[in-house]
Amino acid sequence: MSQAPVIFWFRQDLRLADNPGLCAAIDAGQVIPVYILDDVNSKPAMGSASRWWLHHSLSSLNASLGNKLNFYKGDAHHILLKLVQQNNVKGVYWNRCYEPWRMQRDTQIKEALKKELSVEAHSFNGSLLWEPWQIAKKDETPYKVFTPYYRKGCLNAVPPREPLAKPPLDEASLHCLLSSSETLNSLALEPQIKWDDMLAPHWEIGETGANNRLHAFLNQSLQHYKSGRDQPALLDTSRLSAPLHFGEVSPNTVWYSALQTGAAIGDEKNLDTFLSEIGWREFSYYLLYHNPEITWKNLQSKFDAFPWKKESTSPELKAWQQGRTGYPIVDAGMRELWQTGYMHNRVRMIVGSFLVKNLLHHWHLGEAWFWDTLVDADLASNSASWQWIAGCGADAAPYFRIFNPVLQGEKFDAQGEYIRTYIPELSALPNKYIHKPWEAPVDVLNSANIELGQHYPEPIVELKASRQRALDALASTKEP
Ligand SMILES: Cc1cc2nc3c(=O)[nH]c(=O)nc-3n(C[C@H](O)[C@H](O)[C@H](O)COP(=O)(O)OP(=O)(O)OC[C@H]3O[C@@H](n4cnc5c(N)ncnc54)[C@H](O)[C@@H]3O)c2cc1C
């Protein structure tokens, strides 16, 4: 082993187990573990709820590294080159990221390290099961539709790498450059809004928490995932999206642990559905890699002329953000988001459709709100999902398929449990009216202590008329 130190640069891989870049760095020499909050290059800037999660995730990682994590804030290019020069570093190691701004920055850093300092950067795959350039159609072009991408492309490719064990770490293998006064708190990472009181009770952040979550899900919910995953009151999904985004657990660990549990319980159907959701995450990264413009540009250009409202100050947008549209399933979802930093997937689809179709607002406005308030905000999944819901994506739900929030609520939250959790003011309403309080007779509203417009809003749009308005807008949108 060489005596000169190497840098391991933590990014979206805040874990020790199954971390290929970290394992390689430890094999190469004494490691300086580094995290850089790069607000200079990031586009878009990290959202508020994500910063809250990151703060806790870094604290947890630092503890598992024996308080030897070196935190910095600023331009990663500048900081890394300076660290390499000042510490006679012989190599820099990291796991790859796929956001366009990160890929561009990392390429420049790699070149500068080599050209200016003759130091090699070594990058690894620590975040995806299949590299985006690895999967292609027979004619070598990228897939545009999920099912063939996943079933023909991924499942017939080389199987994902099996997870690696935690590398051996002792006192001597890690090197801290910071003084004891330079703590994580000095990065002023925490956002302006104090999320702790609201969000903290819902999450166990960090690598241990992620593994606890994974095993609780596999033991308790995998066997009814296929039907349970659509019912927001059941808590039958894994809630691993934030741990996967921050890399507290790798997709490889999730994939192989699920395969193992699925085989043990002999359950093909539920396992297959769960693995295909992990496949959707892969597909989002695939789309982002092959279409970096997905974050801001409609993948179907005919939607460029669509008459979506774009004002970020509109009263309807405010009502949507605050969970005050008068449609209980929409409002429950938006309040779940605000109170927990998370929203169930079925409800994300309902609130998304409501915003871009019934309220006719641009998907960018929904995407931006989710970006700021989701703890799992992820450039690939968020952009691809908003394009999907808006109908303008590669493999999107057709625009004319407009979710009816009342029918969706009645189907997926039949007993109104989800509504009652997040809209306590409606809790005494009978199930018959819980998804459409405006249809309840006055005596029913009275005995449930509800005055519409006072305790809970009247609907801000009428469903039938707003649906027709959306369809008319679509009809007026011509191919360029
Ligand atoms: C409008 C909209 C915006 C979204 N924004 C995000 C986002 O910013 N970040 C994010 O991680 N997911 C996003 N999703 C996808 C999905 O809603 C979440 O991944 C899922 O709800 C997370 O819950 P879970 O971990 O319990 O999922 P599970 O059902 O347990 O699924 C397991 C894992 O598969 C992945 N996954 C599941 N569904 C999808 C999907 N449709 N697309 C991509 N990956 C998926 C996630 O990593 C998830 O953790 C969005 C969906 C919609 C409709």
The ligand as an SDF file (V2000), in Angstrom:
LIG
                    3D

 53 58  0  0  0  0  0  0  0  0999 V2000
  -45.1890   13.9660  -10.0720 C   0  0  0  0  0  0  0  0  0  0  0  0
  -44.2100   12.9670   -9.4750 C   0  0  0  0  0  0  0  0  0  0  0  0
  -42.9810   13.3960   -8.9730 C   0  0  0  0  0  0  0  0  0  0  0  0
  -42.0690   12.4650   -8.4460 C   0  0  0  0  0  0  0  0  0  0  0  0
  -40.8610   12.9260   -7.9310 N   0  0  0  0  0  0  0  0  0  0  0  0
  -39.9750   12.0380   -7.4440 C   0  0  0  0  0  0  0  0  0  0  0  0
  -38.7260   12.4840   -6.9080 C   0  0  0  0  0  0  0  0  0  0  0  0
  -38.3860   13.6690   -6.9160 O   0  0  0  0  0  0  0  0  0  0  0  0
  -37.8890   11.5400   -6.3810 N   0  0  0  0  0  0  0  0  0  0  0  0
  -38.2020   10.2020   -6.3710 C   0  0  0  0  0  0  0  0  0  0  0  0
  -37.4020    9.3950   -5.8740 O   0  0  0  0  0  0  0  0  0  0  0  0
  -39.3690    9.7710   -6.9050 N   0  0  0  0  0  0  0  0  0  0  0  0
  -40.2560   10.6360   -7.4330 C   0  0  0  0  0  0  0  0  0  0  0  0
  -41.4480   10.1720   -7.9280 N   0  0  0  0  0  0  0  0  0  0  0  0
  -41.6570    8.7180   -8.0710 C   0  0  0  0  0  0  0  0  0  0  0  0
  -42.3680    8.0080   -6.9140 C   0  0  0  0  0  0  0  0  0  0  0  0
  -43.5150    8.6960   -6.5560 O   0  0  0  0  0  0  0  0  0  0  0  0
  -41.4740    7.8490   -5.6850 C   0  0  0  0  0  0  0  0  0  0  0  0
  -40.2260    7.3060   -6.0440 O   0  0  0  0  0  0  0  0  0  0  0  0
  -42.1440    6.8960   -4.6740 C   0  0  0  0  0  0  0  0  0  0  0  0
  -43.4020    7.4050   -4.2890 O   0  0  0  0  0  0  0  0  0  0  0  0
  -41.2660    6.7610   -3.4590 C   0  0  0  0  0  0  0  0  0  0  0  0
  -41.9170    6.0150   -2.4760 O   0  0  0  0  0  0  0  0  0  0  0  0
  -41.3680    4.6020   -2.0300 P   0  0  0  0  0  0  0  0  0  0  0  0
  -39.8940    4.7130   -1.7780 O   0  0  0  0  0  0  0  0  0  0  0  0
  -42.2050    4.1360   -0.9240 O   0  0  0  0  0  0  0  0  0  0  0  0
  -41.6170    3.7610   -3.3550 O   0  0  0  0  0  0  0  0  0  0  0  0
  -41.7180    2.1840   -3.5910 P   0  0  0  0  0  0  0  0  0  0  0  0
  -43.0490    1.9260   -4.1810 O   0  0  0  0  0  0  0  0  0  0  0  0
  -41.3390    1.4140   -2.4020 O   0  0  0  0  0  0  0  0  0  0  0  0
  -40.6560    1.9550   -4.7630 O   0  0  0  0  0  0  0  0  0  0  0  0
  -39.3070    1.5740   -4.4950 C   0  0  0  0  0  0  0  0  0  0  0  0
  -38.3650    2.5610   -5.1460 C   0  0  0  0  0  0  0  0  0  0  0  0
  -38.5330    2.5660   -6.5580 O   0  0  0  0  0  0  0  0  0  0  0  0
  -38.3340    3.8770   -7.0730 C   0  0  0  0  0  0  0  0  0  0  0  0
  -39.5680    4.3190   -7.7220 N   0  0  0  0  0  0  0  0  0  0  0  0
  -40.8320    3.9280   -7.4500 C   0  0  0  0  0  0  0  0  0  0  0  0
  -41.7000    4.5060   -8.3010 N   0  0  0  0  0  0  0  0  0  0  0  0
  -40.9710    5.2850   -9.1210 C   0  0  0  0  0  0  0  0  0  0  0  0
  -41.2880    6.1470  -10.2200 C   0  0  0  0  0  0  0  0  0  0  0  0
  -42.5530    6.2800  -10.6680 N   0  0  0  0  0  0  0  0  0  0  0  0
  -40.2860    6.7900  -10.8430 N   0  0  0  0  0  0  0  0  0  0  0  0
  -39.0010    6.6400  -10.4320 C   0  0  0  0  0  0  0  0  0  0  0  0
  -38.6470    5.8460   -9.4010 N   0  0  0  0  0  0  0  0  0  0  0  0
  -39.6090    5.1790   -8.7580 C   0  0  0  0  0  0  0  0  0  0  0  0
  -38.0030    4.7750   -5.8980 C   0  0  0  0  0  0  0  0  0  0  0  0
  -36.5990    4.8750   -5.7960 O   0  0  0  0  0  0  0  0  0  0  0  0
  -38.5910    3.9990   -4.7270 C   0  0  0  0  0  0  0  0  0  0  0  0
  -37.9640    4.2730   -3.5020 O   0  0  0  0  0  0  0  0  0  0  0  0
  -42.3940   11.0930   -8.4460 C   0  0  0  0  0  0  0  0  0  0  0  0
  -43.6340   10.6700   -8.9520 C   0  0  0  0  0  0  0  0  0  0  0  0
  -44.5390   11.5900   -9.4510 C   0  0  0  0  0  0  0  0  0  0  0  0
  -45.8520   11.1090   -9.9890 C   0  0  0  0  0  0  0  0  0  0  0  0
  1  2  1  0
  2  3  1  0
  2 52  2  0
  3  4  2  0
  4  5  1  0
  4 50  1  0
  5  6  2  0
  6  7  1  0
  6 13  1  0
  7  8  2  0
  7  9  1  0
  9 10  1  0
 10 11  2  0
 10 12  1  0
 12 13  2  0
 13 14  1  0
 14 15  1  0
 14 50  1  0
 15 16  1  0
 16 17  1  0
 16 18  1  0
 18 19  1  0
 18 20  1  0
 20 21  1  0
 20 22  1  0
 22 23  1  0
 23 24  1  0
 24 25  2  0
 24 26  1  0
 24 27  1  0
 27 28  1  0
 28 29  2  0
 28 30  1  0
 28 31  1  0
 31 32  1  0
 32 33  1  0
 33 34  1  0
 33 48  1  0
 34 35  1  0
 35 36  1  0
 35 46  1  0
 36 37  1  0
 36 45  1  0
 37 38  2  0
 38 39  1  0
 39 40  1  0
 39 45  2  0
 40 41  1  0
 40 42  2  0
 42 43  1  0
 43 44  2  0
 44 45  1  0
 46 47  1  0
 46 48  1  0
 48 49  1  0
 50 51  2  0
 51 52  1  0
 52 53  1  0
M  END
$$$$
